[in-house]
Amino acid sequence: MKIYNTLSKRKEEFVPLEEGKVKMYVCGPTVYNLIHIGNARPMIVFDTVRRYMEHKGYEVNYVSNFTDVDDKIIAKAIEEGTTAEEVSQRYIAECKKDMADMNVKPATTHPLATQEIDGMIDMIQTLIDKGFAYPVADGTVYFRVKKFKEYGKLSHKNLDDLQSGFRSLQVSGEDQKEDPLDFVLWKPKKEGEPSWPSPWCDGRPGWHIECSVMSKKYLGEEIDIHAGGEDLVFPHHENEIAQSECCNGKQFARYWMHNAFLNIDNKKMSKSLGNFFTVREVGEEYDLQVLRFFMLSAHYRSPLNFSRDLMTAAKNGLDRIVTCGTALKDYAAAASGNATEEEKKLMGELQGFVDKFDAAMDDDFNTADGISAIFELVKFANTNVNETSSAEFVNAVFDTLKELSDIMGLIVVKEEEILDADIEALIQERQDARKAKNFARADEIRDQLLKQGIVLKDTREGVKWTRA
């Protein structure tokens, strides 16, 4: 498996730090509003990377944060006359809903910046102790950029060029910095803002330190993959490397992955141009599976243009796959028996589609070519499966289509949601079976419900159930 590494600017063979395991950190959104379709691209792309890694047998520890303290969140809270915490909690819940609707799997851990302040203070203190950071009179703490000799290695920027750029751009508060390139690790509070006590002043962390600390806490000092949008390469990810490597004395991340920008009708998305779309708005017009399919129809490192024509094309493409899946499911329900000799030969061709799919994904997660392999399988199914096909053959084709679609996060056949009344009826049947000492039937019902996403818990007050 090869991954394009922003650090080396080339494709590299993926070799994990620990065999069979992947430590992956993806920068999450700042939660001050509903997420927009630009936020959706890295969510969908790196969820698909995770799914493919799991398909290859890796155990993936996938960490993606929520930045829940930020100028924009504070501004929104002031505008609404509420607290920053209320704003961030509301939009974290909304973000999780949109992610679920896009079939983005929940991260192994979704840390919140505000819950990791102690770790940030500890890392900043370590950087001060090692001479990589310094506090100034008002309690602001800055990172000494020039002390880290490799600064610029991710963005491939030259320090001298950066220095001359800063001379022409006077930065607020630059007079108290030792060097205009130095960036903030901790800043003093302003009236009405959330703040935390620290050795330097009551205040809050700079944005960059948050991810360094959360990555270290949940994944360790060295990680396999750090990912996000290409807009984060500089300064965010560059600063993360500087902080983490100076603090820990180790390489921070082996592979850096960045998705390209999303444009709207060939223009940059912006509220001023009136071409700004939230995921929720798109969801009112299209099933968000269409948005997911659209995002994966181009390579993640290629700029992607969003338009209604392209979304219509994506809908038509996804419909071909879903229609095939539905037909296969219907054929399977009516079919019986084992495969004929002719069908066995055809079943031998199924691995070829999987191999073609894997070859595309092994080449820096080329989802566009992966989808092409799925379309070839759809054509094969439409040509070779019909009402006379055996159950063994139909199920083999369906299982292959579902397996490849699942890796893409595309739902081939939607399971009908079980109704509350049906759940209660099955729980009662299970209770009756247990009283009759028919434990096999009771276990069968529990397993049946679990497959439908219903988790049972036996308590003193009776059986409680939740949807997974």
N, C-alpha and C positions, 0 to 999 in steps of 0.2 A: 504494500500500500504506500503510495507516494502522496506527500502533502506539500503544497507550495508554502514555503516559509518566508514570511515578510522579512525576517531577520537576515537571511542569506540571499534573498531574491531569486530563489530557485526551488525546484521540486526536490524533496529529500525523502528517502525511505523512512517510513515511520518505525521507530524503535522505542517502545515505552520504557520509562524508568524502571518499572517493575513488571515482569512478565505476566501477561494476561490481565493487566489493570491499566486504566487510563484515568489520569487526573486532569480534569478540564474545567477551566474557568471562563465564563462568558459575561462580559459587562452587560448589566441589565439597565432598564430605563430609570430616568428620574421621574418620580410619580407625582406630577402636579396637574395632570389632565389625562383624558383618554389617550391611549397609545395611537400613533398614526401609522400609516402603512410603511413608512421608512423604518420605524421601530420593528415592524413585523418581519422584515427581511432577515436580519440576523437571528431572530427567534426561530423562524422556520428553517433557515439554512443549517444552523448549528444543532438544532433538534434532530435534523436528518443525519448530520454527521454522527451524532450520538447513537441514533438508531442503527446506522450501518456498522459502527464499532461493536455494538451489542450483537448484531447479526453475525459478526466475525468471531464472536465468542469472548470479547473483552468485557470485563466488569468495569463500568464507567461511573466514576464519582464526578457528577456534573453539578457544578456550583454556579449559580447566577443570582446576582444581588439585586436589591432594590435600593436606589439612592433616595432615602426618605428625609434628608435634610439638605436644603439647597436654596439659593436665592429665589428661584422661580416658585418653589413651594411656599416660601415665606411670603412672597408677594401675593400669591393666590389666597393665602390665609388672611392677610391684611385686607385684601379686596372683599372677601366674604365675611369678615368679622369673626373668624373662627381661629382654631389653632393649626399650626403646621402638622401636628400629629393627626388631627382629624382629616385634613386634606390628603395626607400621604396614605393613611389607612383606607380611605374611601377609594382612592385610585389604584392602590395595590389590589383591592378586591375586584375592581373593574378590569384591571389588567389580567388578572388570573382568569376571569370569565372569557375575555377575548382569546387568551392563549388556549383555553380548553376548546373554544369554538374553532380554532385553527388546528386543533389536534396536536398542540405542542405539549409534550409530556412535562409534568412538574419536575423541577430540578431535584436532585438528591437533597440539596439544601438551598433555600432562598434566604440568605442572610439580609438583615436590615442594617444599614449604616449606623442608625442611632443606638442599636443594641451592642455595638462593637467599639464604643468610644474608649473604654479602658485599654483595649488592645492598641488603639491608635496612639494614645498617650504614651504607652510603653515603647512603641516603635519610634516615635518622635524623640523620646528621651534617649534611646539607644543611639540614634543618629547624632544627637547633640554630644553624647559621651564620646562617640567615635570621631567627632570633629567634622561631620558631614552636614550639620545643621546648627543654626544659631538663633537665639531669641533676641529681639530688640526691645527698646524702652517700653513700647505700648503693649508688649506681650505677644506680638506676632512672632511666629517661628518660621524661618526660611531654610530651604535646602540649598547648600553650596554646590551649584551645578558643575563648576570647573574642577571641583575636588574629585568628581567621578570622571576618570579619563576616557571612559567609553561612551559618554553621553552623546547621543545622536546615532548610535549604531542600528537602531530599529528603523528610524525615519530616514537614515542616510543623509542627515543634515550635518553641515559643517559648523562647528562652534563659532568660527570667525564670521561666517555669513550671518549666523543668528545674532551675533553681537552687533554687527553693522546695522541689521534690521531694527534692533532695539534702540540704537542711537537716534534713528529718525522717528521712533515711536515712543514718546515719553510715557512710561507706565506710572499709574497712580501709586504713590507710596515708594517710588523708586529711590528717593533720597535716603531712606533708612536701610536700603539693601546694600550689601557689600558689592554686589554685582547685579546689573539689570537683568541677567538671565535667571537669577535665583527665583525659586517659586515657593508659594506658601504651603506650609504644613499645618499651621494652626493660626486662627485669626480671632481677635477679640470680638466680644459680642457688641451688637448695636441695640439700642432701645427697642424693646418689644420682640426681639428675636429669641429663639430657643438657644440655650447655652449650657455648657457643662464646666465644672471646675477643673482646672489643670494647674501644674506647677508654674505656668507662665501667666495665665490670666483666665478669667471666665470667658469661654468662647466656644468655638466649634472647629472641626477639622476642615482642612482643605480637601477638595474633591479627590485628588490623586491618591492620597494616603489611604482612603477608605478601601479601595480594591486590593492594595498591597496587603493590608491587614486581614481582610476577609479571606483572601486566597490562602494566606499562610495558615490561618486558624483551621480552615476546613479541608485543605489539601496538603499542607506542609510547605516547607521552604522552597522546594523545587517541584515544579509541575510539568506535565507533558505538553498541554495545549492551552494557550491563552487566546481568546477570540473576541471579535467585536466588529463594528463597522469601520471602514477605512478612515472615517473622520476622527477616530480615536487614536490613530497611530501617533500623531503629534498634536498636542503635547502629552495627552493622558497616558498612553501606554509607554511612551519614552520616559516619563517621570516615574511611572510604576517600576520600571526596570531599575532606574537610578536608586530609588528608595530601597527596594527589596534587596538588590545585590549589595548595596553598601551596608545595610543592616545585617543581612544574613551571611554575607561572604560566599554566596553560591550563585550559580546561574539560576535566574528566576524561572524562565519558561523555555523549554526546548524548541517548541514550534509556535509561531505566531500566525494566526489565520485572520484575514480581514475580508469582509464582503464589500463589493463595490456599491456605489450610490444608486438610489432609485430616483428616476426623473418622472415627471408627469407631463405627458404630451410633449416630450423632448425639452422640457424646461425644469429647472430646479424647483422642488416643492417649497412653497412659501405661502404664508397667510396673506401677504401683501399682493401676491399674484392671483389669489382666489383659487389656487389649485391644491389646497391642503385637504387631505382626506384622512379621517380617523378610520381605524379598522371597523369600528361600530357602524359608521356611515356606509362603508363598502358592504358590510354584512346585511344592510337593509335592502341592497340591490342584488347581491349574489350570495350563495352559500359560501362560507369562508373556506370550504374545501377547494373552491375555484381559485381563491386568492393563493392558497398554498400551492396548488398545481401551477399557477401562473409564476410564482416565485421560483419554483424548481425547474421551470422550462428553459431557464438560461443558466449558464455556469455562474457560480456565486461570485467569482472575481470579475465578471463582465458587468458593465453598467446595464441597468434594466430600465426600460421605459414602460410606464403604466399608462394605458389608455383604454377606453371602452371597447374599441375594436379588438385589442389584444386580450382583454378579459373575456369577450365573447368567444374568441378563438380558444381560450383556455377552457371555458365552460364546455364547448363542443368536444374538445379533446378528452376532458375528464368524463363526460357523458359516455364516450365510446368505451372507456374502461369499466365504468359502473354498469352500463347496459350489459356488457359481456359478463360481468360478475353475477348480476341478477339472473341472467339466462342460465348460467352454469349452476347456480343454486337451485333454480326451478327444475332443470334437467336432473340434478342429483336427487331431488325429493321424489321424483317419479321413477328413477332408474334402479336397477338391481343387478346382481351377478358380478362375476369376475371379468377381467379384461380378456378380449379375444386376442389371438396371435397378432393380428393386424394392429390392434390397439396397443399391445405391448411394445411393438416397434415404434409407434407414435410416442408412447410414454418415454421411450429412450431419448427422444428429441428434447424433452422438457429441460433436462440439465443444461442443454446448449443455451437456452434463454437465460438461465440463472448465471451461467459462466459469462455471457455477454454483459449482463447487468453488473456482475461483480467486477469485470474488467474496466467498465466505465467508472464505477465508484472507486476502484483502487487507484485510478488516475486522478488524484486530487478532487474526488467527489464530483465527478462530472454527471450531475443529475439530469442534464438534458439528454445525454446519450443513454443514461439509465432508463429514462422514460421511453426512449426509442425502443429499447429492448422489451419493455412492457407492451408497447404497441404491437411489436412483432408477435408476442405471445397471444395478444388479443386476436390478431389475424389468424393465427394457428387455431385458436379455440373456435372462432366463428366458422372456420373451414371444416374442422374435423369433429366437432361435438354436435350431436343432434339428439332427437327423442329416442333413437334406437341405441344410443351409446350405453355401455355398461356403467354401473355405479363406480367401480374401481377406476375406470378411465376418467370419468367426469370429475370425481373427487381429486384425482391426481392433478388435473389441469387447474381446477379451482384453487387447490391448496398452493400451487406454484404462483398463480396470479395474486392470491391474497398475501403470500409471503413477501413478494417483491413490492406490492403496493403498501403493505404495512411499514416497510423500511422507509418509504417515502412519506409515511404518515397519511396516506390516502385511504379513505374508508371505502372499500369495494362494495360491501353489503352492510347497510345500517341495521344493527340489531334493534328489534322493536323493544322499546322500554317497557319493562314489566310494571304493571299498575300496582298501587299500594294494596288494593283489595286482593289482588292475586297473591301478593307476598304474604299477607295475613292468612289467606286460605292455606297456602303451602306450609306456613309455620304451624298452623293448627293441625294439619295432616301429619307433620313431623312429630308434634307432641303426642298425637294419638298413636303413632307408630312406636314411639318410645314406651308409652304405657303398655302397649301390647308386646313389648320386648322385641319388636321388629327393628333392630338397630341398623340393619343393612339399608332398609327403606329410609330411616331417619338420616343416615349419612348421605344417602343418594340425594335427598331433598336439599340438605345443606350444600352439597357440591353443585347441584343444579343452580341454586340461588347465587352461589359464589361466582359461577361462570357468567351470570347476568349482572354481576357487579353489586350483589347484595351480601353484606357481611352480617352474620348472626353472632350474638353474644348472649350466652346463658348467664343470667343473674338471679339473685334471690327474689327479685320482683317479677321474674319471668324472662321471656326471650325479648331482647332488644335488637333492632336491626338498623343498619345504616347503608346508604348507597356509597360504594367505594369511590 
